[in-house]
Amino acid sequence: MATTMQEKNDLATDPERDANTLVSASRSEYTETTKFKDPYDPLQWSWKRKHLILVAICYMTFMTDFLAGYGVPMIIPQGKEWGISSVDASRSLSGNTFMQGFGSLVAVPFAQRYGTLPVMFWSTLMTCFMTIACATCPTWIGFIAVRVLQGFFAASAQVLGLTVIQDIFYFEEHARKIGIWGWSILIGPYFGPFLSSMILHNLHWRESFWIVVGIVGFGLLLVIFLMEETTYDRVVPENNPPQPEGCFKRKLFALVGITGHRMKGRPSLCQGTWELIMVLVKPQFYMLFIYHGITFMWSVGINGTLILFLVPAAPKGYGFGSIALGLIYFAPMTAVVIGELWGHFFNDALQLRSIKRNKGIFEPESRLWALYFSVGIMCMGLVLLGVGLDRLWHWGLIAFFWGLFIFAIMTSTVTISAYVLDCFPQQSAAASALLNFTRVLFGFTVVLFQTKWATKVGADWSFGTQAIICAAVFGIVPIVQKYGKGWRMGTDMSPDAINVGAEK
């Protein structure tokens, strides 16, 4: 039977420690079980130091989908410049998005072996180079190639966010910090087209990409000066390498991966890859992998479908220009912010209720009650959006219904991310990479049929069917709630329960 989180953390003060267990604890539990102070232990760092790291990882997480969405308004001017169709010009967008999934999977074994900081540094540096190449590439084939590589390298931050949160924050802080990190994931795809539309109104698309070079370059500076290596072995402290003397040398060694290379007890690249498979085949993960992918995919489909109605002039559409098209992206961005604020308090309330009911023991499945609320809002938003587009209701209502759906997606994403982190505390990078992969996989798939589907049957039938699919796939959630505890008890990868202290 798997050990509880309390038992796993007790090993940190036991002379016969298990070298394979490393789980973050609640504040009270960590204080009780840790008998020594180490300035290199991330849980002992100051509030300011931790949140500067969170700022850096969230900024680069935001950049992943921001860079993908930034190219959407450029499709038409690029097609005119290179003499190609809009379909061919859009291949750079689909290629960038698709390679994010593979980039996230590749980042995991390297982060497991060498640490989070060198992976963040090298991937951000390469993203910066690829963005420069986007601004200077003379041919559309070359542009597609560098956009694909840009998506591949930019994906690392979305994978390592959960790992960093796991490393530096106490258990009771996880849901709140995941909400902030989730906000940075979901706002990027909408802020990218918004900003790009504004800039393209006055500048050439190449000049627009040079502006992004500065934005990515700023992220590189954040990684260099704010981020620190958060990988730390509390079970066998001797595995942590000695730190070089001097701030410059210590930072340089951590950035390029020398410190990570000297770490002992870390999984090999092959073991890190195998860990992805082991997480994926666990039912408490793959059930929600399917649910998250099928519900999230429609947010990607909406982006492509809205253009069919917003751009054409009346009576077939709303006749939006580039400025109006950019401004309507305020709706999903506002929804993401509201969703984060709502989830910040609601997830805390659910967590506290579970802890009090179980006298200090937290059951991860209690988090999934939040999905009952989000799926209702999700289905309502899809139905109303479809009917509104089909009947050309006022654009203000369209923006509201779109925001309603994105609000539900935001709250759902945070809930599922927090649950898998509870279930796989030692495999947080693998779990995060697979969640990112399901968003990319299903999001890429919906692009292949969503536009033709909406054109053929109408927006009302298309979005209405999507709502039915979301309601049907929700049947997975009660199954996970009922059998999730048994699945967790059947594997050493998950804690049987999380003991956060009776005083909670």
Secondary structure as UniProt FT lines:
FT   HELIX           5..10
FT   HELIX           11..13
FT   TURN            19..20
FT   HELIX           27..33
FT   TURN            39..40
FT   HELIX           42..44
FT   HELIX           47..70
FT   HELIX           72..74
FT   HELIX           75..82
FT   HELIX           86..89
FT   HELIX           91..114
FT   HELIX           116..136
FT   HELIX           140..154
FT   HELIX           156..168
FT   HELIX           171..173
FT   HELIX           174..200
FT   TURN            201..202
FT   HELIX           205..225
FT   HELIX           237..239
FT   HELIX           247..256
FT   HELIX           258..262
FT   HELIX           269..280
FT   HELIX           283..310
FT   TURN            314..316
FT   HELIX           322..327
FT   TURN            328..329
FT   HELIX           330..357
FT   TURN            358..360
FT   STRAND          361..362
FT   HELIX           364..369
FT   HELIX           370..390
FT   TURN            391..392
FT   HELIX           395..423
FT   HELIX           425..427
FT   HELIX           428..447
FT   TURN            448..449
FT   HELIX           450..457
FT   HELIX           459..473
FT   TURN            474..475
FT   HELIX           476..489
FT   TURN            492..493
FT   STRAND          498..499
FT   TURN            502..503
//
